[in-house]
Amino acid sequence: MTRYFEEVETGELLPTHQRRTDLMNWNRFAAVNDEFVHVHMDDEAAKARGDKGVLGMGNLRLAYMHCLLRNWMGDDGLVRRVSIQHRGINYKNDTLTTNGQVIGKRVEDGEHLVDVHLWVENQAGENTDIGQATIALPSREET
């Protein structure tokens, strides 16, 4: 699938990306990123520092943002910039929903760019992360 710049509307909501977090998924992510940290894997270690249990990895929530963008922008889009601010903690068995909304479009240096506001919510509707991305899309005018 190819998403073209001309098809995108400011204000458009991106289809959500949702995952229930658990140790199985965290272990896979930790293995790829060498992020075996006790507070992400051991309830007792997390409780010893005052948390209610193991904590989700912030970088995994960034990966969820990338999944949302990749699914929306199609095969020919390029992520030019992405940023994230972690605003909360997610715990084991939380359900995280990654959301996005187009906040602007522009042509700059010959590229057709789309700016997207991103956020991650837990099952209680609390924002755990906010972010922003700039995506380069192909234009129908150039095909």
Summary of the structure (lengths in Angstrom):
residues: 143
radius of gyration: 17.2
end to end distance: 14.8
largest distance: 58.8
contacts: 436
relative contact order: 0.24
helix: 30%
strand: 38%
